[in-house]
Amino acid sequence: MATITSGNSLASQIISYYDKVMLEMLEDNRILVFHQFGEKKALPKNEGNAVIWHRWTSFGKGRYIAESAAGVGRGMSASKISANLTMIGDHAIITTYIDMISINPVVEGAIKLYGQSAAWTLDWMIGRKLLHTCTAMSATYEVSATNGYVGARNLLSVERCASAARWNAPMYLIDDMTTRDHTLSSLGGGNSGTLLTPSVLRTIKLKLKVKNALPFEDGYYKAIMHPDTVNQLRGSSAYIDLHKYTESGVKTFESGNLGAGTAVRSEKGLAGVMEGFKIYETPEAPYCTATNGGTGASCHGNGRYYFNFFFAQGAYGVTDFDGGIRTFVKVPGPQSTDNPLDLYSKVGYRFIFAAKVLNPSACLWLVTGKPIETG
């Protein structure tokens, strides 16, 4: 492994190379399901710790005008929607012995592993930011304490921190599609017999349509779900699985052997199509348990609540990768007073991002339930 010292131009080039490796891992990663559909915003530089999106006020319908007069011109306005930046990261220790006997470059291998880890962490955190905002940000991210690992505690289950006012988008239950305000302690996501059916999806699509929520350029609304919920959909004859799905001659990237010149639509996590929705699955979609006699537990066979996200264009925003990701490689040297025998190096990454619901009329959450399966 190359020796890196501060002020060395070669060291700077090596760090830039590792930054590029990490960035490529994130951009190409199939795990990033939530991130791909957010309205991208560049990370602000020297502008504080907040990111600002602009939500333009709709003009609505046009006017009937006479030939002699065009009427008074409208003014244009926009709402500023801001989100505070969050920093995530991790580092590992590489012993000199492992580095010396390894056949493959250890540092580059660690950076690639961290690219995968960062993708998991990022999409997990975006899903929680779109779901709810607790008083303490550590509760939103389900972190036990500062410097703790994200998702280490399922606070949705344990602390019931999400009141009705803390949901960041309308929250419906599969057994109650008319009420949108619920506290977590009174959720009723349906028992194992209440499945996610074409009728439920048609109702959700109608809720988006009547709010004038725009489908994406491909003509579909989107839905992001846990694989457990997608597995329920596969039992319906209305569900079109990915391997059977094509649109306008464009095959998806997972469709198998593509002919010469066939365009590829790379959509991460795409599982199938149903009732005007493209369905995407990710194990990072939010869920919580309802066990040990907790509220609603009997309705779920002591199982889970699943939070399924349905949305249209412009529903939420995320920061772009460029400028937000940094990798770090620290090797032993004379300055390392805590490593007198040069026994180890350190490699890690740091990532800064933000995510925010921009238009609650263009998205909603649906809670479904399912008992925990054994085996």
Secondary structure, DSSP 8 states (H G I E B T S, - for coil): -----TT-HHHHHHHHHHHHHHHHHHHT-TT-TTGGGSEEE---SSS-SEEEEEEE----S----BTTB--------EEEEEEE-EEEEEEEEEEHHHHHH-SS-HHHHHHHHHHHHHHHHHHHHHHHHHHB--SSHHHHTT-SSTT--TTSS-HHHHT----GGGBSS-EEETTBSS-----GGG-----TT----HHHHHHHHHHHHHTT----TTS-EEEEE-HHHHHHHTTSTT-EEGGG-EETTEEETTSS---TT--EE--TTEEEEETTEEEEE-TTS-EEE--TT-TTGGGGTS-EEEEEEEE-TTSEEEE-STTTEEEEEE---TT-TT-TT--EEEEEEEEEE-EEE--GGGEEEEEEEE-----
